[in-house]
């Protein structure tokens, strides 16, 4: 069985982010064929085409990390019914310069995590719109919207809800199959 490198892009920069906690839990919940690596997007300057001739080193490193990955997993909160600016910026940085889209053709999946009851529904779907344009074929089912995040983790940041843990394991198995079907050879 082939092993796949999955770049995990977390849309929250907060040190105690529920999204980051979930991403860390997914490393252990993922099937053995998936190697998850959380990619830092907090140091990426806002995309500006004027500096593309000599891009910041953080852009270059980020693009290389995405290019080396076989697939991408986005874990995001919802800010104002959309994705956080830092996540949209990462998508923009990775999709440039024109004609050198690092995201191109990489199978992806989206999980939204929120303390509220709507579970980041708006962010999840808004993110999918951008992923269509950068050509990330995105897992449609199962959908993953995690609400009530403040009650899902213990003091050490581990998932303490068995139902959520089981769902996340099933989600990762479905993502594994999606990657196997859609990964570039």
C-alpha positions in Angstrom: 0.0 0.0 0.0 1.3 3.4 -1.0 1.9 6.0 1.8 0.6 9.5 1.2 2.0 12.8 2.6 -0.9 15.1 3.6 -0.3 18.8 4.2 -2.6 20.0 6.9 -3.5 23.7 6.7 -5.1 25.1 9.8 -7.0 28.3 9.4 -6.5 29.5 13.0 -3.4 31.0 14.4 -4.5 30.9 18.1 -2.1 28.9 20.3 -5.0 27.0 21.9 -7.1 26.8 18.7 -9.7 24.1 18.6 -8.8 23.7 14.9 -5.2 23.1 15.8 -6.2 20.7 18.5 -8.3 18.7 16.1 -5.5 18.7 13.5 -3.1 17.3 16.0 -5.6 14.6 17.0 -6.1 13.7 13.3 -2.4 12.7 13.1 -3.2 9.8 15.4 -6.7 9.0 14.0 -5.6 8.8 10.4 -5.0 5.5 8.6 -1.4 4.4 8.6 -1.0 5.1 4.9 -1.5 8.8 5.6 1.3 10.9 7.0 -0.1 14.2 8.2 2.1 17.3 8.6 0.7 20.6 9.9 2.0 23.4 7.7 2.5 26.8 9.3 0.7 29.7 7.5 1.1 32.3 10.2 4.3 33.7 8.9 3.1 34.3 5.3 3.1 38.0 4.3 0.0 39.0 2.5 0.2 38.1 -1.2 1.3 41.0 -3.4 2.2 40.4 -7.0 4.7 43.3 -6.9 7.1 41.2 -4.8 6.8 38.0 -6.8 10.1 38.6 -8.7 11.9 38.1 -5.4 9.3 36.3 -3.2 9.7 36.2 0.6 11.4 33.0 1.7 8.3 32.0 3.7 6.3 32.0 0.4 8.9 29.8 -1.3 9.1 27.3 1.7 5.3 27.1 1.9 4.9 26.5 -1.9 7.5 23.7 -1.7 5.7 22.1 1.2 2.4 22.1 -0.7 4.1 20.8 -3.9 5.8 17.9 -2.0 2.4 16.8 -0.5 0.2 14.3 -2.2 -2.9 15.8 -0.7 -4.2 18.7 1.5 -6.5 18.8 4.5 -8.0 22.1 5.6 -9.1 22.6 9.2 -10.8 25.9 9.6 -12.8 28.1 11.9 -15.4 30.5 10.6 -14.9 34.2 10.7 -17.9 36.3 9.6 -19.4 33.5 7.6 -16.2 32.9 5.7 -12.6 31.6 6.1 -10.0 33.6 8.1 -7.9 36.0 6.1 -4.8 34.0 6.9 -6.2 30.9 5.2 -7.4 32.8 2.1 -3.9 34.4 1.9 -2.3 30.9 2.1 -4.4 29.8 -0.8 -3.5 32.9 -2.8 0.3 32.5 -2.0 0.2 28.8 -3.0 -1.7 29.5 -6.3 0.9 32.0 -7.6 2.8 32.9 -9.6 0.4 32.5 -12.4 0.9 29.1 -14.1 2.7 27.6 -11.1 -0.2 26.7 -8.8 1.1 24.5 -6.0 -2.4 23.2 -5.2 -3.1 22.0 -8.7 -4.7 18.6 -8.8 -4.0 17.7 -5.1 -7.0 15.8 -3.5 -8.3 17.7 -0.6 -10.8 17.7 2.3 -12.3 20.3 4.5 -13.2 20.2 8.2 -14.7 23.2 9.9 -14.6 23.5 13.7 -16.5 26.0 15.7 -17.7 26.7 19.3 -21.1 27.5 17.8 -24.0 25.4 16.7 -23.7 26.2 13.0 -20.3 24.4 13.1 -18.5 26.6 10.6 -20.9 25.7 7.8 -20.3 29.0 5.9 -16.5 28.8 6.1 -16.6 25.2 4.9 -18.6 26.0 1.8 -16.8 29.3 1.1 -13.5 27.5 1.2 -14.7 24.9 -1.2 -15.4 27.7 -3.8 -11.7 28.8 -3.7 -10.6 25.1 -3.9 -12.6 24.6 -7.1 -10.7 27.5 -8.7 -7.2 26.3 -7.6 -8.1 22.7 -8.8 -8.2 20.9 -5.5 -10.7 18.0 -6.0 -12.4 18.1 -2.6 -14.0 15.2 -0.8 -17.8 15.7 -0.8 -18.9 13.0 1.6 -18.8 12.7 4.5 -19.0 16.4 5.3 -17.3 17.5 8.5 -18.7 20.3 10.6 -17.8 20.1 14.2 -19.8 22.4 16.5 -19.5 22.8 20.3 -15.7 22.6 20.0 -15.2 23.9 23.5 -16.6 20.7 24.9 -14.7 18.2 22.6 -11.2 18.3 24.1 -9.7 17.4 27.5 -7.0 19.5 29.3 -4.3 17.9 27.2 -6.0 18.8 23.9 -7.2 15.2 23.2 -10.6 14.5 21.8 -12.7 13.4 24.7 -15.9 12.7 22.8 -16.0 9.1 21.6 -18.7 9.9 19.0 -16.6 12.7 17.5 -13.5 10.6 17.6 -15.3 7.7 15.8 -16.6 10.1 13.2 -13.2 11.6 12.6 -11.7 8.2 12.1 -14.4 7.4 9.5 -13.8 10.7 7.8 -10.1 10.0 7.6 -10.7 6.6 6.1 -13.0 8.2 3.5 -10.3 10.8 2.8 -7.7 8.0 2.4 -9.9 6.4 -0.3 -10.4 9.8 -1.9 -6.6 10.3 -2.1 -6.0 6.9 -3.5 -8.6 7.6 -6.2 -7.5 11.1 -7.1 -3.7 11.4 -6.3 -1.4 12.2 -9.1 0.8 9.2 -10.0 
